[in-house]
Amino acid sequence: MKKALIVWGGWDGHQPKEVGELCADILRTQDFEVMLSHDLAALTEQDLNTFSLLVPIWTMGEISQDQVKAVAKAVESGLGVGGCHGGMCDAFRGSPEWHFITGAQWVSHPGDDGVEYDVHITDHSHPITAGLSDFKVKSEQYYLHTDPANKVLATTKFPVADGPHVPNGECHIPVVFTRLYGKGKVFYCALGHQAATIASGEPYEIMKRGLAWAAR
């Protein structure tokens, strides 16, 4: 049986406990044994090489050098990483190494929560997005700084909400992407401001497939 470690915490506005429990349920439906921890110490106290997947759900906060190095070493050796929204790519703003592992860092969400926008599937052959059509969401629309090496599976078009970015014209920002870090597979979905955002429909299916895909 594959094992997954979910570490949750950080800013409460992203409902880390609820998102963690939802991800645990998603993984259990796919026969994962799941360990949930509300303490980043698990990253060094647990042998990460015994896990198939790490799911970080920790908006902002701080990670120690020992902890991020333990994650980097394990992912380089094959540990998968999968997550969503700020819990993975607005985590540990002071750790460039974390950003390099995960492939992106949050910058802004013009209009804040409640913006309606389209998610465009750009890769219909990848197992995470195969068979899915474009869909609408009403949530935060993440503007990310991303690694150009990421394999982008879905995007959203900016601008939707008015703001100081508008004079730059239209651009497409990744919503779903994958990447490799050494032997480890990395999956990210920018949706998931709160648990309800990814609890059904296409976002749920993307999370279900993405977490399974990333696991070694």
C-alpha positions, 0 to 999 in steps of 0.5 A, a space after each residue: 500500500 502506498 503511503 502519503 504524508 499530509 502536513 497542514 497548517 499556516 494561515 487559517 483563512 485557507 482552511 488547512 485542516 479541512 483541505 488536509 482532511 479532504 485530500 486524505 479522503 481523496 487518497 484513501 479512495 485510491 487505497 493510500 495509507 495516510 498520515 496527517 501532521 499539524 507539525 512541520 517537524 514531521 518532515 525531519 522526524 519521519 523517514 520521507 523515503 518510506 512515503 510515496 507522496 508528500 502533500 503540503 498544505 501550509 500557507 505562508 509560515 516558515 520552514 527550517 533549512 533542515 526541513 526543506 533540505 530533507 524534502 529536497 533530498 527525498 523528492 530528488 530520490 523519488 518522493 512525489 509532491 502534490 498540492 494546491 493553492 496557497 498551501 503549496 505555492 504560497 508556502 514558506 515565502 522566505 525559502 527559494 529552495 522550496 519555490 524551486 522544488 514546487 515550481 511556482 510562487 504566488 504573487 497576487 490575486 486581483 479582485 480577491 475571492 469571488 472572481 469568476 473566471 475560466 480555466 482552459 485545459 491546454 493538454 488533453 492527452 495528460 492523464 490528469 486532464 484527459 477528457 476534461 473540458 474548460 470550466 468556470 470557477 468563482 474563487 481567487 484567480 492566482 497570478 503566479 511566478 512560475 518555472 518555464 520548465 513546468 509542463 502546463 496542463 491548464 491556464 487562466 487568462 488575465 486580466 479578469 478583475 480590474 487592477 494595476 496589472 491591466 495595462 500590460 494586456 492579456 496573459 495566460 497564467 498556469 492553473 495546473 502544472 506538473 514538473 520533475 525534481 530529480 526523480 520526484 514528480 510534482 503536481 500543482 493546482 492553483 485552485 483550492 482557496 477553501 475546501 469547497 473550491 476543490 470538493 466537487 466537479 472538475 477541481 476534485 477530479 484534477 486533485 484526485 488524478 494529480 495526487 495519484 499521478 505524483 505518487 511514486 
